Amino acid sequence: MRTLVLYTSNTGNTKRYAERIAEGIGADILPFNKRKFKKMSLKDYDTIVYGGWLSGTTIQGVNEFLARWDDMSEKNVLIYAVGMGVVSKESRDNLINSNLLDLYHLRFYQLRGSFDYSKLKFPYTWMIRLGIKGAIQRNDPGTDAETLGRLIETPLEYDDNDGVDRVLSVLHRLASESKE
């Protein structure tokens, strides 16, 4: 079984997971580029994995990826999304609904990412600072400048080993089934 792992990453979390998945299954790996993907031949691949980072509830690049669904509908397709939200059935269902993934026959996984403000680019830095300022002005419970300042100054490192292992387990099972 030949597998392709595609990813789009904003701060490196999704890329790190893509590299681990590709290494764990012996897959080809490429950063997702919508122009190149439109022209890319997928016929040599049995399985395609797409990883995208979350902005709110939107999986970045997933619409461009799924635009080629007709070329992938007979293949094993897995999508994983990486964000800071807590992984739960409710948040997973929300991501499926928000990205219309229930319209496709694919497997979906939600992985937890890290947060490092120093890796963000504009406009994300601006939106976070604006959100912090608004929370302080509203005097939201549990919100104070010191706590929020630490969020900006101190990266929050998280590694979702269990999530990556679940994806790899499914990929290994699919590989063994294709040999039978």
N, CA, C and O of each residue as an XYZ file, in Angstrom:
720
protein
N       0.856     -1.172      0.000
C       0.000      0.000      0.000
C       0.901      1.232      0.000
O       1.778      1.364      0.854
N       0.689      2.112     -0.935
C       1.470      3.349     -1.022
C       0.636      4.487     -0.439
O      -0.532      4.658     -0.786
N       1.251      5.257      0.447
C       0.553      6.312      1.172
C       1.225      7.652      0.929
O       2.450      7.751      0.855
N       0.396      8.681      0.807
C       0.854     10.063      0.679
C       0.323     10.851      1.864
O      -0.867     10.790      2.174
N       1.201     11.585      2.523
C       0.814     12.472      3.621
C       1.024     13.905      3.149
O       2.131     14.299      2.780
N      -0.057     14.672      3.170
C      -0.028     16.096      2.829
C      -0.358     16.884      4.088
O      -1.119     16.411      4.932
N       0.198     18.065      4.221
C      -0.102     18.864      5.408
C       0.043     20.340      5.094
O       0.759     20.741      4.176
N      -0.658     21.131      5.882
C      -0.444     22.574      5.918
C      -0.240     22.931      7.384
O      -0.989     22.480      8.250
N       0.766     23.733      7.654
C       1.124     24.012      9.037
C       1.413     25.494      9.205
O       2.083     26.105      8.373
N       0.909     26.056     10.274
C       1.119     27.478     10.558
C       2.299     27.686     11.497
O       3.110     28.586     11.284
N       2.401     26.859     12.537
C       3.458     27.048     13.524
C       4.331     25.803     13.705
O       5.205     25.785     14.572
N       4.106     24.772     12.905
C       4.951     23.583     12.962
C       4.322     22.363     13.604
O       4.849     21.261     13.454
N       3.207     22.520     14.318
C       2.580     21.373     14.972
C       2.073     20.342     13.968
O       2.342     19.149     14.112
N       1.354     20.789     12.968
C       0.785     19.872     11.984
C       1.893     19.206     11.179
O       1.801     18.021     10.856
N       2.927     19.949     10.856
C       4.066     19.387     10.135
C       4.739     18.300     10.967
O       5.075     17.237     10.445
N       4.935     18.558     12.242
C       5.581     17.579     13.132
C       4.779     16.282     13.169
O       5.352     15.194     13.109
N       3.461     16.394     13.266
C       2.621     15.191     13.260
C       2.686     14.491     11.900
O       2.740     13.263     11.838
N       2.681     15.266     10.811
C       2.758     14.681      9.467
C       4.057     13.885      9.307
O       4.052     12.787      8.749
N       5.143     14.432      9.788
C       6.432     13.738      9.694
C       6.411     12.434     10.475
O       6.922     11.420      9.999
N       5.832     12.448     11.655
C       5.766     11.222     12.465
C       4.867     10.179     11.814
O       5.180      8.989     11.832
N       3.751     10.621     11.239
C       2.840      9.685     10.566
C       3.526      9.099      9.335
O       3.490      7.887      9.126
N       4.144      9.940      8.529
C       4.814      9.469      7.315
C       5.939      8.489      7.659
O       6.085      7.457      7.005
N       6.721      8.809      8.672
C       7.808      7.927      9.081
C       7.251      6.602      9.624
O       7.790      5.532      9.341
N       6.182      6.686     10.395
C       5.602      5.494     11.015
C       4.986      4.508     10.036
O       4.864      3.324     10.349
N       4.593      4.976      8.852
C       3.959      4.098      7.864
C       4.827      3.965      6.609
O       4.501      3.177      5.721
N       5.929      4.726      6.520
C       6.788      4.692      5.342
C       6.141      5.375      4.145
O       6.202      4.874      3.022
N       5.524      6.519      4.397
C       4.774      7.235      3.360
C       5.598      8.352      2.735
O       6.588      8.819      3.299
N       5.154      8.765      1.546
C       5.674      9.991      0.944
C       5.029     11.159      1.693
O       3.893     11.053      2.155
N       5.747     12.259      1.809
C       5.213     13.419      2.538
C       5.517     14.688      1.750
O       6.617     14.863      1.226
N       4.519     15.571      1.677
C       4.660     16.849      0.980
C       3.865     17.927      1.699
O       2.776     17.661      2.208
N       4.408     19.158      1.746
C       3.559     20.262      2.214
C       2.474     20.480      1.163
O       2.725     20.365     -0.037
N       1.270     20.795      1.624
C       0.137     20.971      0.719
C       0.238     22.310      0.005
O       0.361     23.360      0.635
N       0.183     22.254     -1.316
C       0.162     23.445     -2.156
C      -0.990     23.242     -3.127
O      -0.942     22.333     -3.955
N      -2.018     24.066     -3.042
C      -3.236     23.814     -3.815
C      -2.989     23.827     -5.320
O      -3.616     23.051     -6.041
N      -2.104     24.676     -5.814
C      -1.840     24.697     -7.269
C      -1.151     23.413     -7.717
O      -1.523     22.833     -8.737
N      -0.155     22.970     -6.965
C       0.546     21.728     -7.312
C      -0.367     20.516     -7.128
O      -0.309     19.562     -7.904
N      -1.212     20.561     -6.090
C      -2.100     19.434     -5.815
C      -3.118     19.234     -6.938
O      -3.470     18.100     -7.262
N      -3.588     20.325     -7.527
C      -4.543     20.224     -8.644
C      -3.971     19.425     -9.805
O      -4.704     18.725    -10.504
N      -2.657     19.528    -10.012
C      -2.004     18.878    -11.145
C      -1.375     17.536    -10.790
O      -0.985     16.778    -11.678
N      -1.277     17.242     -9.511
C      -0.583     16.052     -9.042
C      -1.337     14.768     -9.383
O      -2.561     14.709     -9.267
N      -0.609     13.758     -9.797
C      -1.223     12.456    -10.048
C      -1.355     11.706     -8.714
O      -0.396     11.597     -7.950
N      -2.547     11.200     -8.458
C      -2.796     10.446     -7.234
C      -2.965      8.957     -7.506
O      -3.202      8.184     -6.578
N      -2.846      8.548     -8.759
C      -3.157      7.165     -9.131
C      -2.249      6.140     -8.462
O      -2.665      4.997     -8.269
N      -1.032      6.510     -8.106
C      -0.107      5.556     -7.492
C      -0.324      5.368     -5.989
O       0.343      4.544     -5.364
N      -1.252      6.128     -5.413
C      -1.480      6.067     -3.973
C      -2.781      5.346     -3.649
O      -3.815      5.575     -4.277
N      -2.704      4.469     -2.653
C      -3.890      3.778     -2.152
C      -4.529      4.547     -1.003
O      -5.739      4.489     -0.784
N      -3.683      5.267     -0.278
C      -4.128      5.998      0.908
C      -3.563      7.408      0.867
O      -2.397      7.621      0.532
N      -4.419      8.373      1.219
C      -3.986      9.764      1.273
C      -4.394     10.328      2.634
O      -5.549     10.239      3.051
N      -3.410     10.907      3.302
C      -3.625     11.528      4.617
C      -3.443     13.028      4.435
O      -2.470     13.480      3.831
N      -4.402     13.800      4.970
C      -4.287     15.259      4.922
C      -4.343     15.790      6.347
O      -5.234     15.429      7.116
N      -3.388     16.650      6.698
C      -3.380     17.297      8.003
C      -3.449     18.799      7.838
O      -2.704     19.384      7.053
N      -4.347     19.418      8.583
C      -4.494     20.866      8.525
C      -4.629     21.465      9.913
O      -5.161     20.830     10.824
N      -4.154     22.672     10.068
C      -4.276     23.373     11.345
C      -5.636     24.058     11.412
O      -6.259     24.363     10.395
N      -6.064     24.284     12.625
C      -7.383     24.883     12.844
C      -7.280     26.381     13.084
O      -6.420     26.865     13.820
N      -8.186     27.092     12.438
C      -8.424     28.492     12.741
C      -9.893     28.555     13.111
O     -10.768     28.507     12.246
N     -10.151     28.663     14.398
C     -11.531     28.519     14.869
C     -11.948     27.079     14.666
O     -11.344     26.165     15.228
N     -12.977     26.876     13.866
C     -13.414     25.509     13.555
C     -13.145     25.146     12.100
O     -13.671     24.150     11.603
N     -12.335     25.942     11.415
C     -12.037     25.681     10.006
C     -10.692     24.977      9.877
O      -9.675     25.465     10.371
N     -10.695     23.825      9.208
C      -9.454     23.108      8.922
C      -8.846     23.769      7.688
O      -9.415     23.717      6.598
N      -7.706     24.377      7.872
C      -7.076     25.134      6.791
C      -6.687     24.220      5.625
O      -6.040     23.190      5.812
N      -7.099     24.626      4.417
C      -6.768     23.891      3.204
C      -7.659     22.719      2.879
O      -7.538     22.131      1.804
N      -8.557     22.363      3.786
C      -9.351     21.144      3.563
C     -10.288     21.274      2.367
O     -10.528     20.288      1.671
N     -10.820     22.457      2.113
C     -11.711     22.619      0.954
C     -10.963     22.399     -0.356
O     -11.484     21.762     -1.272
N      -9.748     22.922     -0.445
C      -8.939     22.729     -1.646
C      -8.544     21.262     -1.794
O      -8.505     20.734     -2.905
N      -8.256     20.612     -0.683
C      -7.930     19.187     -0.702
C      -9.130     18.374     -1.181
O      -8.993     17.529     -2.066
N     -10.290     18.621     -0.613
C     -11.485     17.851     -0.962
C     -12.050     18.206     -2.330
O     -12.920     17.497     -2.837
N     -11.574     19.290     -2.939
C     -12.007     19.644     -4.296
C     -11.637     18.544     -5.292
O     -12.215     18.469     -6.376
N     -10.693     17.708     -4.936
C     -10.296     16.579     -5.796
C     -10.900     15.264     -5.314
O     -10.351     14.194     -5.576
N     -12.012     15.340     -4.620
C     -12.623     14.136     -4.072
C     -12.889     13.079     -5.139
O     -12.711     11.890     -4.874
N     -13.302     13.474     -6.319
C     -13.579     12.495     -7.381
C     -12.344     11.650     -7.685
O     -12.475     10.485     -8.063
N     -11.154     12.216     -7.526
C      -9.918     11.469     -7.767
C      -9.529     10.594     -6.577
O      -8.656      9.734     -6.699
N     -10.175     10.810     -5.422
C      -9.792     10.088     -4.202
C     -10.890      9.184     -3.660
O     -10.642      8.421     -2.726
N     -12.079      9.246     -4.210
C     -13.228      8.567     -3.601
C     -13.060      7.056     -3.493
O     -13.714      6.428     -2.660
N     -12.201      6.458     -4.312
C     -11.959      5.015     -4.253
C     -10.739      4.679     -3.395
O     -10.335      3.519     -3.317
N     -10.164      5.674     -2.764
C      -8.961      5.479     -1.954
C      -9.311      5.586     -0.469
O     -10.399      6.031     -0.106
N      -8.386      5.177      0.368
C      -8.512      5.418      1.799
C      -8.079      6.853      2.055
O      -6.958      7.234      1.720
N      -8.956      7.645      2.644
C      -8.643      9.043      2.917
C      -8.799      9.294      4.414
O      -9.834      8.992      5.007
N      -7.745      9.855      5.009
C      -7.761     10.240      6.414
C      -7.446     11.721      6.502
O      -6.565     12.221      5.802
N      -8.163     12.412      7.356
C      -7.899     13.825      7.614
C      -7.683     13.985      9.111
O      -8.415     13.418      9.922
N      -6.677     14.756      9.461
C      -6.522     15.117     10.865
C      -6.402     16.634     10.965
O      -5.850     17.294     10.085
N      -6.933     17.162     12.054
C      -6.908     18.595     12.313
C      -6.171     18.834     13.626
O      -6.340     18.088     14.591
N      -5.356     19.880     13.650
C      -4.549     20.182     14.826
C      -4.912     21.565     15.352
O      -4.859     22.557     14.625
N      -5.282     21.610     16.627
C      -5.614     22.877     17.266
C      -5.432     22.789     18.765
O      -5.134     21.724     19.306
N      -5.613     23.912     19.430
C      -5.421     23.977     20.878
C      -6.609     23.466     21.679
O      -6.489     23.241     22.883
N      -7.746     23.281     21.035
C      -8.929     22.839     21.760
C      -8.750     21.463     22.361
O      -7.974     20.644     21.869
N      -9.479     21.226     23.429
C      -9.455     19.915     24.071
C     -10.131     18.916     23.134
O     -11.203     19.185     22.591
N      -9.502     17.778     22.954
C     -10.047     16.733     22.088
C     -11.191     16.042     22.822
O     -11.011     15.488     23.907
N     -12.372     16.086     22.207
C     -13.546     15.448     22.796
C     -14.503     15.069     21.673
O     -14.357     15.523     20.538
N     -15.478     14.237     22.003
C     -16.478     13.847     21.013
C     -17.237     15.068     20.506
O     -17.507     15.175     19.310
N     -17.582     15.983     21.399
C     -18.328     17.179     21.013
C     -17.526     18.070     20.068
O     -18.051     18.537     19.057
N     -16.251     18.305     20.397
C     -15.449     19.175     19.528
C     -15.169     18.484     18.198
O     -15.131     19.140     17.157
N     -14.972     17.162     18.222
C     -14.765     16.407     16.975
C     -16.009     16.511     16.095
O     -15.903     16.785     14.899
N     -17.187     16.294     16.683
C     -18.442     16.406     15.924
C     -18.621     17.811     15.359
O     -19.077     17.977     14.227
N     -18.262     18.813     16.143
C     -18.360     20.198     15.685
C     -17.446     20.447     14.485
O     -17.840     21.126     13.537
N     -16.230     19.903     14.520
C     -15.306     20.067     13.393
C     -15.816     19.341     12.147
O     -15.692     19.851     11.034
N     -16.381     18.167     12.335
C     -16.949     17.419     11.203
C     -18.070     18.232     10.563
O     -18.121     18.372      9.341
N     -18.958     18.761     11.383
C     -20.078     19.552     10.862
C     -19.611     20.861     10.230
O     -20.070     21.221      9.146
N     -18.725     21.558     10.881
C     -18.253     22.858     10.382
C     -17.520     22.751      9.055
O     -17.557     23.678      8.246
N     -16.854     21.623      8.825
C     -16.078     21.439      7.601
C     -16.767     20.518      6.600
O     -16.179     20.132      5.590
N     -18.028     20.169      6.893
C     -18.855     19.336      6.008
C     -18.214     17.989      5.687
O     -18.412     17.450      4.599
N     -17.448     17.448      6.627
C     -16.758     16.183      6.391
C     -17.713     14.999      6.337
O     -17.371     13.945      5.800
N     -18.905     15.169      6.891
C     -19.878     14.072      6.866
C     -20.400     13.808      5.456
O     -21.102     12.820      5.242
N     -20.078     14.653      4.508
C     -20.491     14.446      3.120
C     -19.555     13.483      2.381
O     -19.838     13.085      1.251
N     -18.454     13.114      3.013
C     -17.443     12.284      2.381
C     -17.249     10.994      3.172
O     -17.510     10.941      4.373
N     -16.790      9.966      2.484
C     -16.469      8.701      3.152
C     -14.976      8.723      3.481
O     -14.142      8.295      2.683
N     -14.658      9.229      4.672
C     -13.268      9.341      5.097
C     -13.185      9.174      6.603
O     -14.199      9.155      7.300
N     -11.971      9.056      7.083
C     -11.727      8.953      8.527
C     -11.183     10.303      9.000
O     -10.355     10.920      8.330
N     -11.663     10.753     10.171
C     -11.248     12.054     10.685
C     -10.721     11.922     12.105
O     -11.285     11.204     12.931
N      -9.625     12.632     12.372
C      -8.993     12.623     13.687
C      -8.682     14.053     14.109
O      -8.278     14.891     13.303
N      -8.882     14.299     15.380
C      -8.572     15.601     15.964
C      -7.354     15.409     16.861
O      -7.368     14.563     17.754
N      -6.300     16.191     16.628
C      -5.091     16.112     17.434
C      -4.868     17.448     18.126
O      -5.175     18.510     17.585
N      -4.338     17.370     19.313
C      -4.096     18.592     20.075
C      -2.732     19.164     19.734
O      -1.747     18.433     19.634
N      -2.684     20.464     19.558
C      -1.439     21.129     19.212
C      -0.894     21.960     20.353
O      -1.532     22.100     21.396
N       0.267     22.500     20.151
C       0.923     23.375     21.117
C       0.606     24.820     20.771
O       0.036     25.110     19.719
N       0.982     25.725     21.672
C       0.778     27.140     21.418
C       2.066     27.874     21.725
O       2.568     27.831     22.848
N       2.598     28.551     20.715
C       3.786     29.373     20.892
C       3.533     30.685     20.162
O       3.623     30.758     18.936
N       3.217     31.714     20.934
C       2.874     33.021     20.377
C       3.968     33.545     19.451
O       3.677     34.203     18.451
N       5.224     33.255     19.783
C       6.341     33.787     18.982
C       6.374     33.204     17.571
O       7.024     33.775     16.696
N       5.699     32.097     17.328
C       5.661     31.484     15.995
C       4.500     31.992     15.146
O       4.427     31.702     13.952
N       3.603     32.742     15.754
C       2.447     33.247     15.013
C       2.827     34.460     14.178
O       3.764     35.196     14.489
N       2.070     34.639     13.115
C       2.259     35.774     12.225
C       1.037     36.683     12.320
O      -0.015     36.288     12.823
N       1.199     37.887     11.833
C       0.063     38.791     11.699
C      -0.884     38.154     10.678
O      -0.384     37.651      9.672
N      -2.168     38.136     10.849
C      -3.012     38.872     11.771
C      -3.324     38.117     13.065
O      -4.058     38.625     13.913
N      -2.767     36.893     13.226
C      -3.098     36.090     14.401
C      -2.591     36.726     15.683
O      -3.267     36.668     16.710
N      -1.401     37.337     15.640
C      -0.890     38.005     16.836
C      -1.795     39.177     17.215
O      -2.081     39.403     18.390
N      -2.230     39.901     16.217
C      -3.117     41.048     16.448
C      -4.452     40.583     17.043
O      -4.957     41.198     17.983
N      -5.024     39.505     16.502
C      -6.317     39.009     17.002
C      -6.202     38.540     18.450
O      -7.109     38.767     19.251
N      -5.092     37.887     18.786
C      -4.911     37.419     20.164
C      -4.767     38.601     21.110
O      -5.398     38.631     22.166
N      -3.960     39.554     20.748
C      -3.800     40.735     21.615
C      -5.116     41.499     21.772
O      -5.428     41.987     22.858
N      -5.880     41.598     20.692
C      -7.179     42.259     20.753
C      -8.137     41.480     21.668
O      -8.873     42.073     22.457
N      -8.117     40.153     21.552
C      -8.965     39.312     22.403
C      -8.590     39.424     23.868
O      -9.467     39.471     24.730
N      -7.291     39.467     24.161
C      -6.829     39.615     25.539
C      -7.261     40.970     26.090
O      -7.762     41.056     27.211
N      -7.069     42.022     25.307
C      -7.464     43.368     25.745
C      -8.966     43.407     26.035
O      -9.389     43.975     27.042
N      -9.774     42.802     25.151
C     -11.224     42.780     25.356
C     -11.616     42.004     26.596
O     -12.513     42.423     27.328
N     -10.951     40.860     26.851
C     -11.253     40.050     28.030
C     -10.935     40.820     29.309
O     -11.684     40.748     30.284
N      -9.830     41.552     29.305
C      -9.452     42.341     30.480
C     -10.443     43.486     30.683
O     -10.866     43.748     31.809
N     -10.816     44.169     29.597
C     -11.760     45.283     29.699
C     -13.134     44.805     30.177
O     -13.812     45.511     30.923
N     -13.542     43.615     29.750
C     -14.847     43.073     30.177
C     -14.784     42.513     31.592
O     -15.807     42.214     32.207
N     -13.544     42.375     32.100
C     -13.340     41.809     33.422
C     -13.908     40.385     33.490
O     -14.570     40.007     34.456
N     -13.628     39.605     32.428
C     -14.094     38.216     32.385
C     -13.555     37.456     33.588
O     -12.412     37.668     33.994
N     -14.370     36.567     34.165
C     -13.907     35.773     35.310
C     -12.657     34.969     34.955
O     -12.580     34.365     33.885
N     -11.700     34.969     35.845
C     -10.474     34.210     35.636
C      -9.525     34.843     34.635
O      -8.537     34.220     34.245
N      -9.803     36.060     34.216
C      -8.967     36.722     33.220
C      -8.259     37.902     33.866
O      -8.892     38.842     34.347
N      -6.952     37.834     33.867
C      -6.189     38.978     34.342
C      -4.972     39.146     33.439
O      -4.540     38.202     32.778
N      -4.442     40.324     33.422
C      -3.341     40.661     32.511
C      -2.126     39.770     32.750
O      -1.450     39.379     31.799
N      -1.847     39.452     33.990
C      -0.673     38.629     34.301
C      -0.806     37.224     33.704
O       0.130     36.726     33.078
N      -1.952     36.593     33.892
C      -2.178     35.249     33.352
C      -2.115     35.249     31.844
O      -1.468     34.389     31.246
N      -2.782     36.208     31.221
C      -2.784     36.281     29.767
C      -1.408     36.651     29.225
O      -1.019     36.191     28.151
N      -0.685     37.462     29.946
C       0.676     37.805     29.533
C       1.580     36.586     29.531
O       2.437     36.450     28.658
N       1.398     35.699     30.501
C       2.176     34.459     30.531
C       1.893     33.594     29.320
O       2.793     32.920     28.818
N       0.651     33.600     28.840
C       0.285     32.836     27.648
C       1.106     33.298     26.448
O       1.519     32.488     25.619
N       1.336     34.592     26.366
C       2.120     35.142     25.259
C       3.612     34.864     25.453
O       4.321     34.586     24.486
N       4.082     34.935     26.679
C       5.511     34.796     26.944
C       5.989     33.351     27.059
O       7.153     33.064     26.778
N       5.111     32.439     27.467
C       5.515     31.070     27.741
C       4.797     30.102     26.810
O       3.576     29.964     26.883
N       5.531     29.443     25.950
C       4.887     28.467     25.062
C       4.234     27.338     25.854
O       4.729     26.925     26.903
N       3.126     26.858     25.335
C       2.426     25.723     25.920
C       2.710     24.526     25.018
O       2.181     24.440     23.909
N       3.534     23.616     25.489
C       3.940     22.470     24.680
C       3.021     21.292     24.939
O       2.779     20.915     26.086
N       2.513     20.719     23.865
C       1.663     19.541     23.965
C       1.991     18.617     22.811
O       2.129     19.064     21.672
N       2.117     17.344     23.096
C       2.415     16.343     22.074
C       1.365     15.249     22.177
O       1.310     14.526     23.172
N       0.540     15.128     21.159
C      -0.564     14.172     21.169
C      -0.106     12.812     20.632
O      -0.480     12.404     19.532
N       0.716     12.119     21.437
C       1.219     10.803     21.036
C       0.086      9.811     20.813
O       0.127      9.022     19.869
N      -0.929      9.845     21.679
C      -2.051      8.913     21.542
C      -2.793      9.132     20.228
O      -3.188      8.170     19.570
N      -2.983     10.386     19.844
C      -3.666     10.695     18.593
C      -2.884     10.197     17.387
O      -3.457      9.614     16.468
N      -1.578     10.427     17.389
C      -0.728      9.951     16.293
C      -0.753      8.422     16.255
O      -0.823      7.829     15.179
N      -0.697      7.789     17.420
C      -0.751      6.320     17.471
C      -2.061      5.778     16.911
O      -2.070      4.742     16.246
N      -3.174      6.476     17.178
C      -4.476      6.042     16.612
C      -4.449      6.114     15.091
O      -4.899      5.188     14.417
N      -3.926      7.203     14.550
C      -3.830      7.354     13.089
C      -2.945      6.259     12.517
O      -3.311      5.624     11.528
N      -1.785      6.028     13.124
C      -0.873      4.997     12.629
C      -1.484      3.603     12.729
O      -1.290      2.774     11.840
N      -2.211      3.346     13.792
C      -2.866      2.042     13.953
C      -3.839      1.777     12.807
O      -3.871      0.677     12.256
N      -4.621      2.773     12.455
C      -5.572      2.627     11.342
C      -4.819      2.441     10.029
O      -5.198      1.601      9.214
N      -3.766      3.207      9.819
C      -2.994      3.083      8.583
C      -2.345      1.699      8.465
O      -2.322      1.115      7.381
N      -1.823      1.179      9.569
C      -1.228     -0.167      9.553
C      -2.309     -1.222      9.269
O      -2.069     -2.173      8.525
N      -3.481     -1.055      9.856
C      -4.583     -2.002      9.607
C      -4.994     -1.957      8.137
O      -5.208     -3.003      7.524
N      -5.106     -0.768      7.571
C      -5.463     -0.637      6.154
C      -4.403     -1.289      5.263
O      -4.734     -1.925      4.262
N      -3.133     -1.128      5.630
C      -2.043     -1.723      4.852
C      -2.123     -3.245      4.891
O      -1.942     -3.908      3.870
N      -2.395     -3.797      6.076
C      -2.469     -5.263      6.184
C      -3.709     -5.804      5.453
O      -3.661     -6.894      4.882
N      -4.807     -5.054      5.468
C      -6.013     -5.480      4.748
C      -5.800     -5.451      3.234
O      -6.366     -6.274      2.513
N      -4.994     -4.516      2.753
C      -4.781     -4.421      1.308
C      -3.897     -5.567      0.805
O      -3.932     -5.905     -0.379
N      -3.103     -6.166      1.707
C      -2.245     -7.287      1.323
C      -3.027     -8.593      1.230
O      -2.600     -9.530      0.556
N      -4.161     -8.654      1.899
C      -4.943     -9.900      1.948
C      -5.649    -10.172      0.648
O      -6.348    -11.177      0.523
